[in-house]
Amino acid sequence: MFERSRKGENALLIQPHAGGPVDEGALEEFSDLARSAGAAIATVLTARIDKPNAATLIGKGKLEEVRAAADATDADLILVNHPLSPSQERNLEKVLERRVVDRTGLILDIFSQRARSHEGKLQVELAQLRHMATRLVRGWTHLERQRGGAIGLRGPGETQLETDRRLLQKRVEALTKRLDKVEVQHAQQRRARVRSAVPRVALVGYTNAGKSTLFNTLTGAEAYADDRLFATLDPTVRRLELASGPIVLADTVGFVRDLPHELVAAFRSTLSEAREADLLLHVIDAADPQRAERIEQVDAVLADIGADEIPQLLVYNKLDRVEGAQPRHEQPGGDDPDAIARERVWISARDGTGLDLLRNVLATRLGLRRVQAELRLPTSAGRLRARLHQLDAVREESQDEDGWRMDIDLALADAARLAAQDDGAPIRALLPEPVDID
């Protein structure tokens, strides 16, 4: 065994690739992740992998090159931009005599530094423990010889390992229960917002696209914003007044390509703000040359969390970094190389350019996603009437021998859900055709 460095600040980066040119965008992002975690990049090596080595991912020759480069640059940490199995991580550490961290471990480390709220810290700890569970054996490699049947050498290492696993599992169960309670509280808050018929809008996008800056500028909030990856982990929700009425706006965690499944699972309540929104503001860095790829990667994560059917408004931010660009509103289609069948607005959250345009577009989009009408209900529709009152959708009501006359105002999404029920025929008659509600 080797003595692991406690500093871990001077890192050698390994970028595996499957032949052909190296993905410079992936390498640049991984370098940003390393710097965001607090590492200084000593050097970067690429490793072509036609067939991954089951024991070490990379081949013997590349291993020797990595060790020589680490010795030459005094690197005490090896970061690999690829998921590693526990055995691969262990074998690499043994050969390189340095601490090895894969992409998932690096992102988990950044999240542990960024989490500020009690809930966020619980979520990060849960994700880390689940990741650690598969790697727990690493701390007890010095006792592996005691697994044999020699007298006097049976059991201790394995017993200690099982004890640690049991303690870890208990902590995971305790964290899960605590997060379940938090999720119940959030669900109650979201139901209250539904009952008040206030449209829900969530900011989503690739990390460092400027979501928090836009959120602060629109709402006057003071959510943490910084020019680095994963500056925001904890969701922040504020009320925003538009010409069409109030909305609830939520700032959420940024996405990256290949977001670890441990984090997707742990940050369920954070991501539920996006999953349960009426509209997604998909914020994009307009100055990013890889913005089209970023859009696809965010869409992939949204699909993973079940939010891919929610309508989107693409917000191209950081217009101040695009020479000659002006704020504008674009309908689906057009000749732009990024043309996507979604509405787009070009703004700069930093200097406020185009924000009035964005507010007007939002007011129009959300105003069209409401049902405001006079509704007649027969006396047999008592359950439907009760649900409308639960949603706080009844503005005025009178009754006669034929039933109820109501002036209603409710979100189109809620109207569509009521219309889909057995007694929802009176609501179905009010809906536009077709109704595109998930």
Secondary structure per residue as TSV (DSSP state, phi and psi in degrees):
chain	resnum	aa	ss	phi	psi
A	1	M	-	360.0	160.8
A	2	F	-	-118.8	162.7
A	3	E	-	-88.0	110.4
A	4	R	-	-68.5	137.4
A	5	S	-	-67.7	140.1
A	6	R	S	-88.1	-11.2
A	7	K	-	-80.1	-61.4
A	8	G	-	61.4	33.1
A	9	E	-	-106.0	-18.9
A	10	N	E	-104.6	104.5
A	11	A	E	-111.9	141.1
A	12	L	E	-102.1	126.8
A	13	L	E	-100.6	135.4
A	14	I	E	-115.0	122.6
A	15	Q	E	-110.6	96.8
A	16	P	E	-70.3	149.7
A	17	H	E	-150.2	157.2
A	18	A	S	-100.9	47.2
A	19	G	S	88.7	163.9
A	20	G	S	75.0	-172.8
A	21	P	S	-68.3	150.8
A	22	V	-	-72.3	139.0
A	23	D	-	-72.3	100.0
A	24	E	H	-64.7	-32.9
A	25	G	H	-64.1	-42.4
A	26	A	H	-65.2	-39.0
A	27	L	H	-67.4	-42.0
A	28	E	H	-64.0	-41.4
A	29	E	H	-64.3	-42.2
A	30	F	H	-64.6	-37.1
A	31	S	H	-63.7	-40.5
A	32	D	H	-64.0	-39.4
A	33	L	H	-61.5	-43.3
A	34	A	H	-61.7	-45.1
A	35	R	H	-66.5	-36.4
A	36	S	H	-63.9	-29.6
A	37	A	T	-79.6	-7.8
A	38	G	T	100.4	11.6
A	39	A	-	-90.1	146.5
A	40	A	E	-96.6	130.8
A	41	I	E	-85.1	112.8
A	42	A	E	-75.9	-46.2
A	43	T	E	-166.7	165.3
A	44	V	E	-127.3	132.3
A	45	L	E	-122.8	142.2
A	46	T	E	-101.5	151.2
A	47	A	E	-137.8	110.8
A	48	R	E	-75.3	127.8
A	49	I	-	-126.6	99.7
A	50	D	S	-78.8	-38.1
A	51	K	S	-138.1	110.5
A	52	P	-	-57.4	137.1
A	53	N	B	-75.3	122.5
A	54	A	T	-61.5	-28.1
A	55	A	T	-88.3	-38.0
A	56	T	T	-134.9	6.5
A	57	L	B	69.3	-54.3
A	58	I	S	-101.1	161.3
A	59	G	-	-77.5	172.6
A	60	K	H	-63.0	-42.9
A	61	G	H	-62.8	-42.4
A	62	K	H	-67.9	-33.5
A	63	L	H	-60.5	-42.9
A	64	E	H	-64.7	-39.1
A	65	E	H	-64.0	-41.1
A	66	V	H	-64.2	-44.1
A	67	R	H	-64.7	-40.6
A	68	A	H	-64.5	-41.4
A	69	A	H	-67.0	-37.8
A	70	A	H	-66.1	-40.2
A	71	D	H	-64.0	-41.6
A	72	A	H	-69.7	-32.0
A	73	T	H	-102.2	0.9
A	74	D	T	60.5	34.8
A	75	A	-	-75.1	131.9
A	76	D	-	-110.0	5.8
A	77	L	E	-143.5	134.9
A	78	I	E	-111.6	120.9
A	79	L	E	-110.0	127.0
A	80	V	E	-115.2	122.9
A	81	N	S	-83.6	62.0
A	82	H	S	-169.2	144.6
A	83	P	-	-65.4	136.1
A	84	L	-	-115.9	141.3
A	85	S	-	-73.7	160.1
A	86	P	H	-54.6	-40.8
A	87	S	H	-69.4	-38.5
A	88	Q	H	-63.3	-43.5
A	89	E	H	-62.1	-42.3
A	90	R	H	-66.3	-43.3
A	91	N	H	-67.6	-38.8
A	92	L	H	-63.9	-41.9
A	93	E	H	-62.6	-38.1
A	94	K	H	-65.6	-42.1
A	95	V	H	-74.9	-44.0
A	96	L	H	-86.5	-15.2
A	97	E	-	56.2	39.6
A	98	R	S	-146.6	158.4
A	99	R	E	-68.2	136.0
A	100	V	E	-120.1	130.9
A	101	V	E	-130.0	131.6
A	102	D	E	-90.3	-177.6
A	103	R	H	-59.1	-44.2
A	104	T	H	-62.5	-46.0
A	105	G	H	-61.9	-36.4
A	106	L	H	-66.1	-45.7
A	107	I	H	-65.4	-39.0
A	108	L	H	-61.5	-37.6
A	109	D	H	-65.9	-41.3
A	110	I	H	-63.7	-43.3
A	111	F	H	-61.8	-37.4
A	112	S	H	-66.1	-29.4
A	113	Q	H	-77.5	-31.6
A	114	R	H	-89.6	-26.3
A	115	A	-	-61.4	130.7
A	116	R	-	-116.7	-39.0
A	117	S	S	-78.2	161.3
A	118	H	H	-59.0	-43.9
A	119	E	H	-64.2	-43.6
A	120	G	H	-60.5	-40.4
A	121	K	H	-65.0	-39.5
A	122	L	H	-62.8	-42.8
A	123	Q	H	-63.2	-43.0
A	124	V	H	-64.8	-44.7
A	125	E	H	-60.9	-41.3
A	126	L	H	-62.5	-44.7
A	127	A	H	-62.9	-40.9
A	128	Q	H	-65.4	-42.0
A	129	L	H	-65.0	-40.3
A	130	R	H	-64.8	-36.7
A	131	H	H	-69.8	-39.2
A	132	M	H	-69.6	-29.1
A	133	A	H	-56.4	-35.7
A	134	T	T	-80.5	-8.9
A	135	R	T	-117.2	11.0
A	136	L	G	-63.5	-28.8
A	137	V	G	-63.5	-21.5
A	138	R	G	-59.1	-34.0
A	139	G	G	-74.1	-8.5
A	140	W	G	-123.8	24.9
A	141	T	G	-65.7	-23.8
A	142	H	G	-72.1	-9.2
A	143	L	G	-108.8	6.7
A	144	E	G	-60.2	-31.7
A	145	R	G	-64.5	-18.0
A	146	Q	G	-84.5	3.8
A	147	R	G	-79.6	-11.2
A	148	G	S	-75.8	-174.0
A	149	G	-	-100.3	9.7
A	150	A	-	-65.8	141.8
A	151	I	T	-62.4	134.7
A	152	G	T	86.2	-8.5
A	153	L	-	-118.4	12.7
A	154	R	S	-85.9	134.8
A	155	G	S	94.3	-44.3
A	156	P	H	-54.4	-48.2
A	157	G	H	-61.9	-45.7
A	158	E	H	-67.9	-37.2
A	159	T	H	-63.4	-44.4
A	160	Q	H	-63.1	-40.4
A	161	L	H	-62.7	-44.8
A	162	E	H	-64.6	-36.1
A	163	T	H	-62.2	-45.6
A	164	D	H	-63.2	-40.9
A	165	R	H	-63.0	-39.5
A	166	R	H	-66.1	-42.8
A	167	L	H	-64.4	-40.3
A	168	L	H	-63.4	-43.3
A	169	Q	H	-63.2	-38.0
A	170	K	H	-63.7	-40.9
A	171	R	H	-66.3	-40.5
A	172	V	H	-60.6	-44.1
A	173	E	H	-63.8	-40.4
A	174	A	H	-65.5	-42.9
A	175	L	H	-64.7	-40.5
A	176	T	H	-61.8	-42.2
A	177	K	H	-64.6	-41.6
A	178	R	H	-65.8	-39.9
A	179	L	H	-70.2	-31.7
A	180	D	H	-61.7	-40.4
A	181	K	H	-64.8	-41.6
A	182	V	H	-63.3	-40.0
A	183	E	H	-63.8	-37.3
A	184	V	H	-61.8	-42.1
A	185	Q	H	-62.7	-44.2
A	186	H	H	-64.1	-39.8
A	187	A	H	-62.0	-39.0
A	188	Q	H	-64.5	-40.1
A	189	Q	H	-65.4	-40.2
A	190	R	H	-67.4	-37.5
A	191	R	H	-64.2	-35.4
A	192	A	H	-64.5	-38.2
A	193	R	H	-67.8	-35.9
A	194	V	H	-65.1	-44.0
A	195	R	H	-61.7	-31.0
A	196	S	T	-83.0	-0.4
A	197	A	T	60.0	28.0
A	198	V	-	-89.7	121.9
A	199	P	-	-59.3	144.5
A	200	R	E	-108.4	128.1
A	201	V	E	-126.1	132.1
A	202	A	E	-120.1	136.1
A	203	L	E	-84.5	125.4
A	204	V	E	-130.6	167.0
A	205	G	E	155.3	174.1
A	206	Y	B	-67.6	147.9
A	207	T	T	-58.7	141.7
A	208	N	T	70.7	23.6
A	209	A	S	-85.1	-10.5
A	210	G	S	103.1	23.5
A	211	K	H	-63.7	-47.5
A	212	S	H	-67.2	-36.9
A	213	T	H	-62.5	-43.7
A	214	L	H	-63.8	-43.0
A	215	F	H	-58.9	-47.0
A	216	N	H	-64.4	-41.1
A	217	T	H	-66.4	-39.5
A	218	L	H	-73.3	-39.6
A	219	T	H	-104.7	-13.4
A	220	G	-	75.0	14.7
A	221	A	-	-78.2	177.6
A	222	E	-	-126.8	43.5
A	223	A	-	-63.6	143.0
A	224	Y	-	-62.2	129.4
A	225	A	-	-135.8	136.1
A	226	D	-	-155.4	156.5
A	227	D	S	-87.5	66.6
A	228	R	S	-157.1	164.6
A	229	L	T	-70.4	141.3
A	230	F	T	57.1	42.9
A	231	A	-	-66.9	-30.4
A	232	T	-	-114.4	126.0
A	233	L	-	-117.5	-38.6
A	234	D	S	-88.8	130.9
A	235	P	-	-67.6	139.5
A	236	T	E	-122.2	131.5
A	237	V	E	-121.2	130.7
A	238	R	E	-138.0	156.2
A	239	R	E	-89.1	137.1
A	240	L	E	-129.9	128.5
A	241	E	E	-90.2	125.9
A	242	L	E	-118.5	171.3
A	243	A	T	-61.1	-30.7
A	244	S	T	-88.2	-0.4
A	245	G	E	125.6	-178.9
A	246	P	E	-77.3	152.5
A	247	I	E	-133.6	164.4
A	248	V	E	-106.9	122.2
A	249	L	E	-110.5	130.9
A	250	A	E	-120.3	132.4
A	251	D	E	-95.7	133.0
A	252	T	-	-125.4	171.9
A	253	V	-	-65.5	143.9
A	254	G	-	-75.7	156.7
A	255	F	B	-104.7	158.9
A	256	V	-	-136.0	167.2
A	257	R	T	-64.4	145.6
A	258	D	T	52.8	48.0
A	259	L	-	-59.5	126.3
A	260	P	-	-55.7	138.4
A	261	H	H	-62.6	-30.5
A	262	E	H	-59.3	-37.0
A	263	L	H	-77.1	-38.4
A	264	V	H	-60.1	-40.6
A	265	A	H	-71.2	-41.6
A	266	A	H	-72.6	-37.6
A	267	F	T	-91.2	44.0
A	268	R	H	-66.5	-40.0
A	269	S	H	-72.7	-35.8
A	270	T	H	-61.8	-47.0
A	271	L	H	-74.0	-19.9
A	272	S	H	-66.0	-23.3
A	273	E	H	-61.9	-34.8
A	274	A	H	-78.7	-39.9
A	275	R	H	-66.4	-29.2
A	276	E	T	-107.9	14.4
A	277	A	-	-79.2	156.3
A	278	D	S	-82.1	-26.6
A	279	L	E	-149.8	140.7
A	280	L	E	-106.6	127.7
A	281	L	E	-92.8	102.4
A	282	H	E	-87.1	101.2
A	283	V	E	-85.1	131.1
A	284	I	E	-128.1	139.3
A	285	D	E	-76.3	105.8
A	286	A	T	-64.8	-22.6
A	287	A	T	-89.0	-2.7
A	288	D	-	-80.3	118.6
A	289	P	T	-64.2	-18.3
A	290	Q	T	-104.1	27.8
A	291	R	H	-63.7	-34.0
A	292	A	H	-62.9	-40.6
A	293	E	H	-67.0	-38.8
A	294	R	H	-61.4	-39.9
A	295	I	H	-60.3	-45.9
A	296	E	H	-62.0	-39.6
A	297	Q	H	-69.0	-38.5
A	298	V	H	-66.0	-42.2
A	299	D	H	-59.7	-35.9
A	300	A	H	-66.0	-41.7
A	301	V	H	-67.4	-40.3
A	302	L	H	-60.1	-37.5
A	303	A	H	-65.4	-37.8
A	304	D	H	-62.8	-33.2
A	305	I	T	-98.7	6.0
A	306	G	T	79.8	26.1
A	307	A	-	-114.2	15.7
A	308	D	T	-75.9	-15.8
A	309	E	T	-94.3	-4.0
A	310	I	S	-75.8	134.6
A	311	P	-	-57.4	146.0
A	312	Q	E	-123.6	147.0
A	313	L	E	-118.1	117.7
A	314	L	E	-79.9	124.0
A	315	V	E	-112.9	104.8
A	316	Y	E	-83.4	106.5
A	317	N	E	-96.7	176.0
A	318	K	-	62.8	39.6
A	319	L	G	-62.8	-24.2
A	320	D	G	-64.9	-15.8
A	321	R	G	-97.8	1.6
A	322	V	S	-109.8	112.7
A	323	E	T	-61.5	128.5
A	324	G	T	77.7	-0.6
A	325	A	-	-77.2	146.2
A	326	Q	-	-124.6	150.3
A	327	P	-	-63.0	140.2
A	328	R	E	-158.0	162.5
A	329	H	E	-120.1	126.9
A	330	E	E	-123.6	132.4
A	331	Q	-	-81.0	163.5
A	332	P	S	-52.4	143.0
A	333	G	-	99.1	-156.3
A	334	G	-	100.4	-178.5
A	335	D	S	-98.9	0.3
A	336	D	-	-63.4	137.5
A	337	P	T	-61.1	-21.4
A	338	D	T	-91.3	10.4
A	339	A	-	-52.9	125.1
A	340	I	-	-133.4	149.0
A	341	A	S	-74.6	54.4
A	342	R	S	-143.3	149.4
A	343	E	E	-68.3	145.0
A	344	R	E	-134.5	143.9
A	345	V	E	-131.6	135.8
A	346	W	E	-107.9	123.8
A	347	I	-	-144.0	176.6
A	348	S	B	-133.2	109.3
A	349	A	T	-68.3	-29.7
A	350	R	T	-66.4	-46.8
A	351	D	T	-104.4	2.2
A	352	G	T	84.1	3.3
A	353	T	B	-66.2	126.3
A	354	G	T	83.6	2.3
A	355	L	H	-70.0	-35.1
A	356	D	H	-63.0	-39.1
A	357	L	H	-61.4	-44.1
A	358	L	H	-62.4	-43.7
A	359	R	H	-60.1	-41.7
A	360	N	H	-65.3	-41.5
A	361	V	H	-65.1	-41.7
A	362	L	H	-61.2	-45.3
A	363	A	H	-60.5	-40.2
A	364	T	H	-67.6	-47.0
A	365	R	H	-61.0	-46.5
A	366	L	H	-78.1	-28.2
A	367	G	H	-65.6	-36.1
A	368	L	H	-73.8	-14.8
A	369	R	T	-99.4	30.6
A	370	R	E	-128.2	151.6
A	371	V	E	-109.8	114.3
A	372	Q	E	-123.3	110.5
A	373	A	E	-161.8	168.8
A	374	E	E	-91.2	133.5
A	375	L	E	-124.9	133.3
A	376	R	E	-106.6	126.7
A	377	L	E	-120.4	134.4
A	378	P	E	-73.4	166.0
A	379	T	T	-62.8	-21.4
A	380	S	T	-78.5	-5.9
A	381	A	-	-98.9	36.9
A	382	G	H	-61.1	-37.6
A	383	R	H	-66.8	-41.5
A	384	L	H	-64.7	-41.6
A	385	R	H	-59.2	-42.9
A	386	A	H	-62.4	-40.9
A	387	R	H	-66.6	-36.6
A	388	L	H	-63.8	-39.2
A	389	H	H	-68.7	-36.5
A	390	Q	H	-61.3	-34.3
A	391	L	T	-82.5	1.0
A	392	D	T	55.0	38.4
A	393	A	-	-95.8	-6.3
A	394	V	E	-93.2	115.1
A	395	R	E	-90.5	-32.3
A	396	E	E	-153.9	145.6
A	397	E	E	-149.4	141.3
A	398	S	E	-140.0	161.7
A	399	Q	E	-133.1	143.8
A	400	D	E	-139.0	-169.9
A	401	E	T	-67.3	-18.4
A	402	D	T	-90.0	-12.6
A	403	G	E	141.1	-138.7
A	404	W	E	-120.7	143.3
A	405	R	E	-111.0	126.4
A	406	M	E	-128.7	142.3
A	407	D	E	-98.2	115.7
A	408	I	E	-114.1	154.1
A	409	D	E	-147.4	106.6
A	410	L	E	-147.0	160.3
A	411	A	E	-62.2	143.6
A	412	L	H	-59.5	-36.1
A	413	A	H	-62.0	-43.5
A	414	D	H	-67.3	-38.8
A	415	A	H	-62.2	-40.2
A	416	A	H	-66.3	-37.4
A	417	R	H	-67.1	-40.2
A	418	L	H	-66.2	-39.0
A	419	A	H	-64.7	-28.5
A	420	A	T	-76.7	-11.0
A	421	Q	S	-81.9	165.0
A	422	D	T	-58.6	-36.9
A	423	D	T	-100.2	21.6
A	424	G	-	-91.1	12.3
A	425	A	H	-55.5	-43.1
A	426	P	H	-60.0	-33.9
A	427	I	H	-75.1	-40.0
A	428	R	H	-57.0	-34.5
A	429	A	T	-66.8	-18.0
A	430	L	T	-93.3	-14.7
A	431	L	S	-80.2	144.2
A	432	P	-	-69.8	160.1
A	433	E	S	-117.0	134.3
A	434	P	S	-82.9	160.5
A	435	V	-	-100.9	116.4
A	436	D	-	-97.8	80.6
A	437	I	-	-123.0	133.6
A	438	D	-	-76.5	360.0
